[in-house]
Amino acid sequence: MDQGVGDQITLTGLRVRGRHGVYPAEREQGQEFVVDVALELDLAPAAESDDVADTVHYGELAGRLAAIVAGEPVRLIETLAERLAAACLADPRVAAATVTVHKPQAPIPHQFADVAVQLTRRAAQPVQRAAQPAQRAAQPARGAGRPGGEERDNADARRGGAR
């Protein structure tokens, strides 16, 4: 059977406490993150069989995503979104995943309603995983090879990062 065009499972408003952020206080105190995902997949097999085994179990998906948000801290919500997308695409039935990570308590010194990143990844498009600490040590510095790049990176580090 042809893959259903436009079929989606969405999970919105998943609220999980995590310790992600550039600033030490964000990692120490933590804050609430809100995750939305939309999965593209063929829902016809599940509709025909009426069996949860033929679809993505959204309760189990929520548990996997919550574990990632509550787990190992990252500096950027962009990195967190990549990890969440990889978890969504781990199910071979998922053709694409759109992930939005909201950080409503971001340390912004102005009144705002929300800050979020959104990305879409396809199963055929490999999801880039963050380098492990040992791998990072073997990679050249971000600014290496760019005029003034190392100085900019050092200034970013003194400020606590670019975000």
C-alpha positions in Angstrom: 0.0 0.0 0.0 1.3 3.5 -0.8 2.3 5.6 2.1 -0.5 7.9 3.2 0.2 11.4 2.0 -0.2 13.9 4.7 -0.8 11.4 7.5 0.5 12.7 10.9 0.7 11.9 14.5 1.1 15.0 16.7 2.1 15.3 20.3 1.9 18.9 21.6 2.6 20.6 24.9 4.8 17.9 26.5 6.2 19.6 29.6 9.4 18.4 31.1 11.9 19.8 33.5 15.4 19.9 32.1 18.8 21.5 32.8 19.7 22.8 29.4 21.3 26.2 28.7 24.5 28.1 28.3 24.4 29.7 31.7 25.4 27.8 34.9 22.2 28.9 36.7 20.1 27.2 34.0 22.0 23.9 34.5 21.9 24.1 38.3 18.3 25.2 38.8 16.7 23.7 35.6 13.5 24.9 34.0 10.5 23.7 32.2 10.7 22.9 28.5 7.8 22.3 26.2 8.0 20.0 23.3 5.8 19.6 20.2 6.4 16.9 17.6 4.6 16.0 14.4 5.5 12.7 12.8 4.8 11.9 9.1 4.0 8.3 8.6 1.5 6.0 6.8 -1.5 5.6 9.2 -3.4 3.3 6.8 -2.0 0.0 8.3 -3.1 1.0 11.8 -6.5 2.2 10.6 -7.1 -1.1 8.8 -5.8 -3.4 11.6 -7.1 -1.3 14.6 -3.9 -2.4 16.3 -1.5 -0.1 18.2 1.4 -2.3 17.1 0.9 -0.9 13.5 1.5 2.7 14.5 3.7 4.8 16.7 2.5 4.5 20.3 2.3 8.1 21.3 2.4 7.3 25.1 5.7 5.4 24.6 7.0 8.2 22.3 6.2 10.8 25.0 8.1 8.7 27.6 11.2 8.6 25.3 11.1 12.3 24.6 10.6 13.2 28.2 13.6 11.0 29.2 15.8 12.9 26.7 14.6 16.4 27.9 15.1 15.3 31.6 18.4 13.6 30.8 21.9 14.8 29.8 22.1 18.6 29.7 23.1 20.4 26.5 23.9 24.0 26.0 21.6 24.8 23.1 17.9 23.9 22.5 18.9 23.3 18.9 21.0 20.3 20.1 18.1 19.1 22.2 15.8 19.3 19.2 18.2 17.2 17.1 18.3 14.5 19.8 14.5 14.5 20.0 14.2 14.3 16.2 16.6 11.3 16.2 14.4 9.5 18.8 11.4 10.1 16.6 13.1 8.8 13.5 14.3 5.7 15.3 11.0 4.1 14.4 11.4 3.0 10.8 7.7 3.8 10.0 8.4 7.5 10.6 9.2 9.3 7.3 9.8 12.7 8.8 9.6 14.5 12.2 9.1 18.1 13.0 10.2 19.0 16.5 9.6 22.3 18.3 11.4 22.9 21.6 10.0 25.8 23.6 12.0 27.5 26.4 9.4 29.8 28.0 11.7 30.7 30.9 14.7 31.5 28.8 17.0 34.1 30.5 16.0 37.0 28.3 16.0 40.4 30.1 12.9 41.5 28.3 9.2 40.6 28.6 8.4 37.8 26.1 5.9 35.0 25.6 8.1 32.2 24.3 11.3 31.3 22.6 11.5 28.2 20.5 13.4 26.3 17.8 11.8 24.2 15.2 13.4 21.7 12.9 12.3 19.1 10.5 14.2 16.0 9.7 13.5 13.2 7.2 14.4 9.6 7.6 16.5 9.6 4.4 18.4 12.7 5.7 20.8 11.6 8.4 20.3 13.3 11.7 23.6 14.8 12.9 24.4 13.8 16.4 26.3 16.0 18.8 30.0 15.0 19.1 31.0 13.3 22.2 33.5 15.1 24.5 36.4 12.9 23.3 35.5 13.6 19.7 35.3 17.3 20.3 38.8 17.3 21.8 40.1 15.9 18.5 38.3 18.6 16.4 39.9 22.0 15.7 38.6 25.0 17.6 35.6 26.7 16.1 37.5 29.8 15.2 40.6 27.9 14.0 41.6 29.0 10.5 39.4 32.1 10.4 40.9 35.5 10.9 39.9 36.7 14.3 37.8 33.5 14.9 39.7 32.4 18.0 39.3 35.8 19.5 35.6 35.8 18.9 35.3 32.3 20.4 37.3 33.4 23.5 35.0 36.4 23.9 32.0 34.2 23.6 33.4 31.9 26.3 34.0 34.8 28.6 30.4 35.9 28.2 29.2 32.4 28.9 28.5 31.6 25.3 26.7 33.1 22.3 23.2 32.5 23.8 
